[in-house]
């Protein structure tokens, strides 16, 4: 029986980070031809080169992540802000800019940004710089969605409390800080990457054809 993404060519960025592993596995099960990459995207040319290698791109999953150490905003440096933006915002824009021409020419395409719930709700703990970069992703998405509708569907998830190697690694899950954070989530558990990937699949598949500029929180009830 064909999967929901049979015949679709999909790019997944940062395949080993954040939601990447779960997305790659599920999308392949659903029949997609997945072009997953770990390569950095430091320039416009790098993004265009990768897209040229892939050829047709029906779906872009802009999955970008960067490790960071929480710190108060008063000690946040320009270098750290730039590093985080280079990790999650700039490469997202470069990849989107690289796939848009062919999607617009065909009059069809899906772009899904795997964002963070940190952009939707504030919290203590020194995450202002990180949340700012994630907020930039969401603001960009809202406006881009209106630019390219109705031909292209651009939407996002906003996740936290998802078991992933970037922000909830196994060693962190053994700490008191993790237990304190988990107590704040109504779900009282971490979601699996596969659970999160199912939400991304919804936004990438035909079921989301009427969605434009939407953010789906995937945070165990921590934000709505």
N, C-alpha and C positions, 0 to 999 in steps of 0.2 A: 504494500500500500504506500503510495507516494507520501512523503512528508510535506509539511506546510511550506517548506522553503526549497522544495525540489526545483532545480533549474536556476536557482538564484546564486549569483556571485557576491560573496560577502567579504569585506575587509574587517578584521578585528585588530585593533592596535593594542600594544602592551599586553600581549597574549598571556604572559605569565604573572601579571599583576592584577590587583583589584578583582574585578569580576571576570577577567579574561578566561581562565581555565574552564569555568563552568559554561560560559557562553560558547566557546569553541566546541566543547563536547556536545552540548545540546543542539547547536545549529547543525553540526555534522549528522547527528542522529535524524534531524528533520530534513535531510537531503541537500543542504546547501553545499556549494563549493566554497569552502572557507579559506581565505588567504590571511592567515594569522602571522603577526610579525612582532618581533621584539626590537626592531631597529629604531634608533632615535630619529626624530623628525626635526632637525635643528634649523632647517631653512625651507623656503617655498620650493626650491628646486628639488630637495630631498623628497618632499611629498609628491611632487609631480612625477618624479622618476619612479617611485614605487607604484603609483597608480598606472603609469604607462606599462610597467611590467605586468601588472594584473590584467589590464585591458578593461573589459566591461565590469562595472561595479553597480550592482543593483541596490546593495545595502551597505552602509558604512556604520560600524559600531565604534564610536569614538570613546574608547575605554582608555583613559589616561590616569596615571597615579604617580605620586612621588612621596617617598617616606619623608617624615619631618619629625622634629623634636618639639613638643609643645613648649611655648615660652611666652611670657607676658608681652603684650604689644609694645610696652615701653622699651623693651630690649630688642625688638625686632629690627633687623638691619635691612637696608636696601638690597643687599646681596641675597639675603634669604627670601625676600619677596620676589626678586627676579628669578631665583632658583625654582620656587614653587610655581610661578607663572609659566616658566619654561617647561615645567613638568606636566601641568594639566591644562593650561589655557592655550598657549601659543601653538603647540603641535596639533591641538584639536582644530583650531582655525585653519592651519596650513592644510590639514587633510581634507577638511570640508571644502575649502577653496579649490582643492585639486580635483575633487569628484563632481562638484556642481556643474561644470560645463557639459559633461556628457549626460548627466541626469536631466538638466534643463533641455538639452537637445532632444532627448527621448520623451520628455514630458512625464517622467516617472522616476521615483526613487524613494528610498527610506534612509533617514539619518537618525540614529539613536545615540544620545550622549549618556554615558553612565556617570551621573553626577553624584553629589553627596547631600545628605540631609543636613549637613552643617550649613548649607546655604539657605535653609528654610527656618532654622531655629537656632538661636544663640545658646551657648553653654559656657560655663567656666572651664578653665584648664589651659588657657594659652593657645587657642586655636584660631585667633583672629586673622592671621595672615593666610592660613590654609583656607579658612571659610571664605575669605575675600576672593581667592582664586576660584573656588567652587561657585561662589555667587556670580562671578563674571561669566562662567560657563552658562549658567541658567539665564542670565539677562541676554547674553548673545543668542541663545537658543530661541527665546521668546520673539526677538526681533527678526532673526533669520527666518523663522517659520512663516511669518507674514510676508516676507520678501518673496519666498519661493512657492507659497501656496497658490493654487491647489495642486500643482504638478508634483511637488515633493512634500512628503510628510517628515517634519522635523520635530522630535519629541525627546524627552529625557526621563531617566529614573533619578531618584534622590535616595541613596542608600546609606544605611549604617546598621550596626549590629549584624553584619554578614561575615561569616567565617571566611577570611581571605588572608593570603600571605603578606599583604602589604600593611594593613592596619590592625588586624587581629591575629597575629601569628601565634603559634602554639605557646611560645614562651611567655607572651604577654597575658595569655589566658590563665596563667598560673599566679598572677599578681593580685594584690588587694585592690589596686586601682581598677583592674578589669571587673572584679566582683562588685565594686561600688558602682561602676558605670552600668553593668548589667541590671542592677537593681532599679535603675531609672527607666528601663524599658518595660512596658506592659507585657510584652511577650515573655520576658524573663529567660530568654535564650537567644543564641545566635541562629540566624538562618543559614542554610547551606548555600554555597555558590549556585547550585542547581536551582534552588528556589528563586534566587534573584535572577538567574538567567531566563527563567520562564516569563518573568515580567518583561525583560528585554525582548524575548521572542514575540510576545504580544505586540510590542511597538514596532517590531521589524516585519511582522506578518500582515496578512490581509485584514485581520480583525481590527486593525487600527487605522483603516483607510479614512475614517472620519475624524481623526485626531490631528490637530495642528497646534504646536506650541505648548503642549501639555507636559506637566511634570508629575510623575507617579511616585509618591513617597514609598520607599520600601525600607521600613525602619521599625517594624515590630510595634507600631503604635506610638513611638517616641515623638513623632510629628505627623500632622495630617495636612 
